[in-house]
Amino acid sequence: MRLIRARIKGYKSIKDTGYFDIERTKTIFVGPNEAGKTAIFQALQRLNPPSGIMPFNPLRDYPRSDYDRDIARGGIDPAAFTVVECHFALEPSDAALLPKGFGNATYVVGRRLDNSSWHRIDGGPKQLMFSDLENDLDRFSSHIDKNFKKENPAAPADDDPSNELLDILGLMGEDDRIDGDLSKRLLSWMKSNLVYVDEGSAEEERYKRLKEHLLNVELSDKSLKICRSLMPKFVLYSNYLKVRPTIHLGKMAERIEKDMIEDPIYDYGNKCFLKFLGFTAKDLSMTGEISKADIQSDEELREYMDRLDDRKYRLNAASIRLTEEITNIWNPRPDRPEASKLEIDVDGQYLKVVVKDELGVSVELDQRSEGFQWTFSFLVVFFAEADSKHDNSILLLDEPGTSLHALKQAEFRNTVSKLSEKNQTLFSTHSPFMIGSNEIERVRVVELTNREAGTIVCTPDTATDYAALLPVQEALGFDIAQSMFSNGKNLILENIPDYWYIETIADMMRTAGVPSLDKDISIMPVSSTGKIAYFATIMHAKKLHVTAISDSLSEAHKKDQDRLINAVGARHVLRSRDFVDQDITMPTIEDLFRETLAKAAVSELGWDIMQYVSSMQTTPILRIFDDRMGNEYSRTKLAKAFMNWASRRNDGFSSFTADEQKRLKHLINEINASFK
């Protein structure tokens, strides 16, 4: 089951985030301090938390500015106020467990301020409302009453079957849903009165129809129970949770037994560590005290030695597992002395974690870098909170890797991507090194520009807070800077959609075995023709090879075009108009594969402009989209939809028409040739 959409209301700084979409694997949340990123993760976790997580508390959690009006004075009912609502898509393995008709449904679940929850299924068979049955039930009960009185003329009116039906229905209104419990009671009532239904009559058909509707309700309830059991657990890891490298077991056992929290940050991490190891502090403490073993016979000695060996073997297995996992995440470089072999041992009353290098030298965990300690603590808390069911957990990482070096953060970004292949991952960050330039579509911006409105979540193209967008801008700037000064061949494009198209098409060509874009060519998207000229001029001055694709041909951009041509030469300035067959006014890259792009838009977005593509052959396709789709259209959204469509195609480059393949091959060949 996969989270696809969420909404949070009435939690700390959040009045109403609005609905925000979640990516299939990794979603990145950016925003300034105090904007509400942590609050979003805390609210999400409470939908389906690990054990030991505090529930919602109206006094502590509801927005303070509205507390008096809504909570103290009863402005809202906590039992009716939903704080967190999540929508889940079903994976094929999930859908296979559900009754027929529910496979393409969306599971929607929410938790209210009083910690009660609700759920429903959208997109499955229509939910049965009382208004759907009211008329049939009235006529059916009247028919039963009539035949009941025929057979029981002396029975008082209170015995009429319709009275029992009224008791079952209670105060049901037209807009009330028929749930599983009511469905069972109605089916039982109908069955008990079936003897009063004339065989072969219209009422017998009505009976069958009512029965079918009510049995479908039971299937819906069954589907809800299955979906509830499949819902992933939300595992939140805060940067402030740590595992102490040396734990005094006796003191830890006493604090746990007396519920004394000495250090919330370390005690929680230490509890997770013990849970991961499969021991309690008391067990390890008592095993380590030989005087308490009270050994008086060979049998007792063997039992005691068995306990010691059991502890040793289990700790050794845990050491091996953590070493494997931390190696995958930490990714130590073989050319550097980065020790990563972990050993967990008990020395008397102390549980210790040490790290051993290739020479066999052991150092305590707290003598390693903050970054290494963070990675170790993250793994321990993750495995413990997931209760060994981490394959069905959603990871919420609150500002991970802040203590890592910038380049290590960039490596850890790839680690998060690997984690997200198995566990859908949401993480917040201030660091541009945690955001790849090809991951901008995965970013959600958390803004708090107005205390009255509270925290909201939006996409980068709709964000208004410069501070919130800064990590995204810096990520793009860093990527551009790296490309500018480390690559001999540079292809400059006007915008990110052009970058996505070129990259995606080049990958499709490589997969199909068609000559594609040279891999040593670095692609650099900028935001305007003016910037193309600026970057090209600087890079050309540094003796770097530059080719640009520029489609802005208006008079307003003529000076920029002239500057660009003067800087790199006309041979190194390519335009989409040179690669289209039709006489299109101001074409763009999208016009090289108009028909396929239109198909992708229908498939991914439901935007159907196919008839206009063929009838308006001289009109740029982006203008057609803009005219026909109105406010719903954006170039970025269209490009992202094309990438998603292309990633799921088995036919790859052959999915383009023959003419489109010809144009795209021509474009790629010209790009490659410009660097010869």
N, C-alpha and C positions, 0 to 999 in steps of 0.2 A: 504494500500500500504506500502511495507516494503523496506527500503534501503538495498541493498545487496553488492554494490560495488561503489567505488568513485575514482576520480583522480583530483588532483589540480596542476595547472601550473601557473607560472608567478605571484606569490602573495607573497610579502614581502621576507622572506628567502627561499621561495619555488621556485625552477626552475621547477621541475617535481617530484612529489611524486611517480609516477608510480601508477598503479591500486592497490588498497588495498581492501580486503573483509571486510564486516561488518557483525557481528553476528546478529542472529534473534532478540535477546532481548537486551543484554548488551555487549558493546565493550569497552575495557579499553586501553587508550593510555598512554604509559610511555615514558619518555625521559628526558634528563637533561635540565636545564634552557637554554632558547634561542635556543632550537632545532627546534621549530616551531609548538608546539602543539596548542597554542592559534591561530596561523595563520591558521591552518587547520580548526579549528572550525569556525573562522570568515568567511573564504571562503565558507564553507558549508552553513552557515546561509544565505549568500547572494543569494543562489539558490532560496529560497522561504522564505524571511524574514518576521517577523512581521512588522507592520507599524512603520515608524520613524527610520528605520535602514539606515545608510548612504550607498549609492551604491558604486561600485568600482570606484576608482579615479586613473587613470594611473600615475599621478604625485606622489601620496602618496603611492600607493599600489604596483606598479611594482617593481621588484628587482632593487635596486639602481645601482648595478654593471653593469646591462645591460640597464639601462634607456637611456643613451645617444645614444647607438647603435640602440636600438629597438623602442624607443618612440620618442625621440627628432629628430633622423635622419630618422625616418620612416621605420625602419627595419621590423616591424610587423604592421599589420593593426588591431587596436583594435576591429573593427567590425567583424573580422574573427578569432580572437584569443580567444579560450575558456579557461577560468580560472578554472571553476569548472564543473565537469561532474559527474553525479550520475546515477546509474542504480537501478531501483525499480522492485521488484517482486510483482505480483498481488495477493492479498488475494482472497479467494473464493467469498467473497461478492463483491469485485471489478470486478472480472471476469464475474460475473453474469450480470453486467451492460453493458458489451461490446458486439458488434455483434459477431456472430458465427465465430469461427476460431481465435479469439484473446485472448481467455481465458488463454493460457499458455505463453503469450508473456511477454517480459521484456520492461518496459518503460524507455527510456534513455533521459535525459534532461541535457542541459548545459547552463551556462551563460557566455557570452563573456565579454571582458574587457570594452567594451562600454556599458555594462549592457543590451544589447539585449540578447535574449535567443533563443534556438532551441530545438527541441525534435523529437524523432522518436520512432518507435516500432520495437523491434527485436523479432524474433521468431514467429511472426504472418504470415499471408499470405504475399507472396513476394511483395516487393514494386515495383511498375510499373515504368520502366525507358522508356525514349523515344525510345531507341533501340528496345524495345519489340513491339512497335507499328509502327515504321517508315515505314517498307515495306508495311504493310497492309494499312496504311494511304495513301501512294503514289499510290497504285493500286486502292484504293477506290476513291480517288479524281480524278484519270484519268478516271475512269468509269463514275463518275458524270459529269465531264467536257464534255465527249463525248455525253452523253444524253442531257445535257443542250444545247449544240450547235445544236443538232437535233431539239429541240423545239424552240430555239431562234437563228435562223441562222443569223439574222441581228445584234445580240448583239456584242459589241466590246470585244476584248480579255480580257480587264481589268475586265469585269463582270464575268469571269469564276469563279466558286466556289472555285477552287484551290487557287486563289489569296487571298481569305478571309482566307483560311486555313493557308497560309504562314504568313499572318498578325498575326493570333492567335499564331502560333508556334514561331514567332520571330527568335531568334538566338539559339533555342534549339539544344543541342548536344546529341550525343548518350548516354553519361553518366549522363544526367540530369534527375531528377525525375519528374514524372507527379504528380503535387499536386492537391488539391481539386479544386482550382480556375480554373486551366487549364482544368481539367476534365469536369467541368460544361460548359465551353466555347466550348470544342470539342463536347460534347453531344448536345448542342444547335445547333451547325453548322451541325452535322450529321442529326438531326431531321428536320432542315429546308430544307435539300437537299434530304430527303428520297424519294420524288416524282420522283427523277431521277434515282432511283435504280430499276432495272428490277425485277419484282416479280418472286420468285422461282428460281432466278439465284444464282450463286456462290457468287456474290457481296452482295446479301441479307444475306447470311450466314456470310460473312465477317462483315457486318453491325452489326449483332447480337453479333458476337465475340468481336468486338471493344466496343460495348455498355456494354457487361458484364465486360470487363476489366476496363472500365472507372467508372462504378458503384461501383466496388470494391474499387476504389480509394476514392470515397466518404465515404465508410464504414471505410476505414483507417483513413481519416480525422476526422470522427465522433469519432472513438476510441481515437485518439490523444486528442481531446477536452475533452472527458470524463476523460482520464488519467490526463490531466492537472488539472481538477477540483478536482481530488482525491489526488493530490500530498500533502503530509504532510507539515506542516509549521515547520521550524527549530527554536527552542527556545533556545537561548544561555544564560546561566547564568554564569556570572563571579564572582569569589570570592570577587571582589572589589565593587560589587553593593550592596548598603545597603538602608534600609528604615529608615529614621530618626524617633525616637520614639515620638518626639513632633514636629508638623509642624505648623508654623504660617500661617494661611490660607490667610490672606490679602497679606502678602509679597509674598507667593507662587503664588497667583493669579496674582499679578503685574508682577512677573518675567516671568510667562507663557505668559501673554498678550503682554509683550514687548520683548519676546524671549531673556531674559537675563539669561544666565546660570551662576549661582553663584558657584555651586559645582556639577560638572558633575556626580560624584559618587552618592551623595545623591539625587540630583534633579531628576535623572532618576528613582531611586528607589521610590521616593515620587510620581512621576507622575504615575508609575505603581500601587502604592497603591491606589491613587484616582480612577484610571481606574477600578481596582478591586472592589472598593466600589460602583462604578456607579455614582459618583458625580464629579463635577469640583470644584476646589479650590474656584472659585468665588461663586458658588451656596452655599457651606457650609459657606463661609465667610459672605455672605449677610443674610443668614438665622439666623446667630448668632448675628447680629446687630439689636436689637429690635428697635432702633431709626429709622432705615431705613424702618421698616415695615409700618410706617405711619398709625397706627391703629386708626380709627375714628368711627367705628361702630361694632356692634356685629358680623356682617357677615365677616368683615375684620379680627376680632379677631379669629373667627372659622377657616378661611382660614389660618391664621398664625399658629394657634395651629395644624392644620392638617399637615402643612409643617414640624413643629417640630416633630410631632409624626411619620410622614413618614420617616424623617431622623433617628429618634431613632430606629424604627423597622428595617430599612435596616441595620443600623450599628450593631444592635443586631444580625441579621441574619448572617452578615459577621463575627462577633465575634465567633458565634457558628461554622460556617463552618471552620474558621481558627483553632479553638481549636481542632476540630475533625481531621483535616489534620495534624496539628503539633503533636498531640498525636500519630498518626500512624507512623510519621517519628521519632520524638524524643524518643518515646517508654519509658516514665518515669517509673522508678522502684517503685513499691508500698512500698518497704521497705526503701525508701529514700524520703526526703522532696523535690521532684522535681516538683515545681509548673509549670503548663502548661496551665492553663485556661486563655484565652486572653479576654480582654475587650477593645473595641474601642469606644471612646466617643469624643464629641466636648464640650470644655469648653471655651465659648466666642469665641475668634479667634484662639484657639489652638485645633488641632486634636491630640488626645493622644492615645497611646497604652500602656496598663498596663497588668501585669501578676498577677493573684490572686492565693494564696496558699490555702490549705485545711482549714486554720484558718480564711480565708476571708481577709487576709492582702494583699494589692495591692502594687506592686513596678513597677516603670517605666521600660520599655523594656530595656533601656540602662544600667540598673543596673543588668540585667541578664548576663550570661556568653556570651562570644563572639560566642561560638558554638550555643547557643539558638538563638541569634540575627541573625546569619547566616541562621539558619533553617527557621526562620520567613521570612526573606528577600527573601530567595529562593522561598518559596511558593507564596508570593505576586507577584514577578516578573514572575514566571511560569504561574500562572493563568491569569495575565494581558496580557502577551505577546501572550499567546495561544488564546486570544480573545474568551474565553469560549468554544473553540473548541479543548481543550487539548487532547481529545481522538484521534485526528488525527494530533499529533505533535511529532516531534523527539526532544528529549532533548539533548542538548549539555552542559555538565557541566564541566567548566574549573576549575580544581583543587578544587573540592568540599570538604567541611569539614576539611580544613586545621587547623581550630581553635578548632576542637574537640579533646578530649582526645583519646589516642590510642584505648582504648576499645570501646569508643563511635564511633570511625571511623569504627571499625569492625562491630558494630551494624548497622551503617549507610550503610555499604556495603549491608546488607540484605534489607535495605530500598530502595536502588537503584535497587536492584533486583525486589522488589515489584513494583516500578515505571515502570520498564522496561517491566513488564507483560502487561501493558496498553500502554505505550509509549516507543518505541524503544529508547534506551539511549546510548549515547557515552560520556564517561568522561575521563578526564586526571588526573593523580595523580603522586606524588612522594612518596606516603606513601605505605609501604608494607602491612599495615593493611587494605588498600582499595582493596587488591587483594587476593582472596581466593586461596588456593592451588589447588582447583579443577577448577580454572578459567584461568589457564595459556593459554589454547587454545583461550580464548577471548582477549588476549593481543595483541596489535599492538605496535611495537617499533618505536619511532620517532627519527631518527638520523640526525645529522648535523656534519659529520666528515670532510667534504670538502666543503669550501665555493663555489668553482666552481661548484660542483654538486648540492649544496643546500640541503634542507630538503628532506629526503626520508622516506617512511613508509615500514616496513617489519615485519615479524613474529619473535618471540623469537629464533626459531631455525636457522634463517638466519641472525640475527643481529650480528654486529661486534663491536659495541661500548659498552664497559664494563659499562661505566657510565649510559648508557640508560637502561641496563639490571638490574642494581642494585636493584630497587624495586622488581623485579620479584624474584631475588635470595634471597633477604631478606624475601619476603613473604613465599617462600619455607622453608627457614631457621627457620623462626618463627613457622611455622606449625610443622616442625620436632621437634623443641625444646619443643613446647607445648606437643606434643605426647610423647616425651622421658621422661618427668618428671611428667606427670600427669596420666599416664595409667599403670596399672599393667600388662596388656597383650599386647604385641607388635609384629605385623607381619611385618618383614622387607623384602622389595622387591628390586630388582636390579635397576628398572627404573620406570618412570612415566607410560608408556604404560601398564606395569604389574599391576600397581595400578588401572588404569582405568578399565582394564579387570576384576580384582577381585571384585572391587566395583560394576560394572555394572552387572556381573553375580550373585553376592550375592543379589542385589536388585531384579533381575528377579526371583530368587528362592523364596525370601520372598513373592513377589507378587503372585506367583503360589502356596503358601502354602507349599513349600518344605523346609525341614530343611536346614537352611542357615548358613552363618558365624555368630558366636556369636557377638551381637552388642557391647559387652564390649571389643572387640579386636580392637586395634588401628592399622591402616595400615600406614607404613612409607616407601615411595619410596626414594631410594638413587640412585647414578649414576654408581656404579661399585661394583664388588665383594669385592674389597679392602675396600670400605666404609661399606659394609654390616658387614664385620668382625670387623671393627673399632667400629661402633655403637653398635653392639651386645656385644662386650667385655665390653664397658663402662656401658651399661644398665644392663648386667648380674652382673657386680660388684656392682650395686646399688640395687640388689635383685629384679630386675624387670624380669618378664617372657618374654622370647624372642623366636620366631620361625622365621626362614628365608627360603625364596624360592630362590635358587641360581641355575642358569643354565650354568654358565661359568665353563666349565670342562677342558679347555685346560691346558697344562703344565705351561703356563705363569701365571695361576691363582691358581696353586696347593697349593702354600704357603698360599694364602688367604683362600682357602677352608680348609686347615688343621687348620689354626688359628681359623676359624669360628667353626669348629667341636670341637676343644679343649675348646673354650669359652662356648658354649651352649650345647654341646653333640650331637651325631649323630642323636638322636631321634628328635631333634629340627631343623634339616636341611633337607628340602624337595627339591626334584628336579622334574622337569617336566617329566623326563624319567621314573620315578616311576609310572606314571599315564597314559602313552600311551600304546596302544596295539601293534603297529607296531615297528619294529626294526629301529627307526629313529636315525640318527647320530646327536647328540647334539640338541635334541628337546627343544622347548620353550613352554611357556604357550599356545601360539597360536595353537600349534599342538594338543591340547586337543579338539579343536572344529574346525578343518580344513575346513570341508565342509560348515558349517554355516558361518564362517569367509569369505570364498570365495564368498558366496552368498551376504553377506553384502558389500563386495568390489565391486561387479558388480552393486549392487543397488545404492550405494552412490557415487562411484568414476568411474564407468565404466571400472574397471579393471577385465577382464574376464580370470581367470586361471583355471576354473572348470575342463577342460579336463586333465590338468597337475596334479591336486590334486589327481585324481583317478589313473593316470598312473605312478606317481612318489611317491609312498606311503612311501618310505623310505627316501625321501628328505625332510628336514625341510621346512615348508610352507613359512617361511620368505625368504629362499634362492630362492624359486620358484618365489615369488613376486619380489625379487631383480633382478633375471635373466630376467624375462619377462617384467617388467615395467621400468627397467633402471633408468634414472635420475628422473623419475616421482615418484618413490617409496620412501617413508620414513616410518619408523615404527610408528612414532608419528601420521602421517596423517592417516595411516591404523587404528590405535586404536581409533582415534577421529571419523572416519567414522563408526566404529562398534558401538560406543556409540550412535551416531545419529540414526543409523539404529535400535538399540535396543529400543530407546526411543519412536519410532513410531510403534512398534510391538504390536498388540493386543493379540497375542498368547503367549507372554512372554517366559518363560523357555521352553515351549513345541515347540518353534521354532527350538531348537536344535534337532539333531537326537537322537535316543534312545541310541546309543553307546556314543555319546558326553555327554548326560545327565548322563550316568553311570560314565564316567571319571570325570566330574565336581563335581558330588556328592562325589565321592571318595576323590578328592582333598580337598573339603571343610570339609568333615568329619575328614580327617587326620589333617588339620589345627586346628580344634576345639579340637581334641583329644590330640594334642601336648601340650595343656595348662591345661589338667586335672591334 
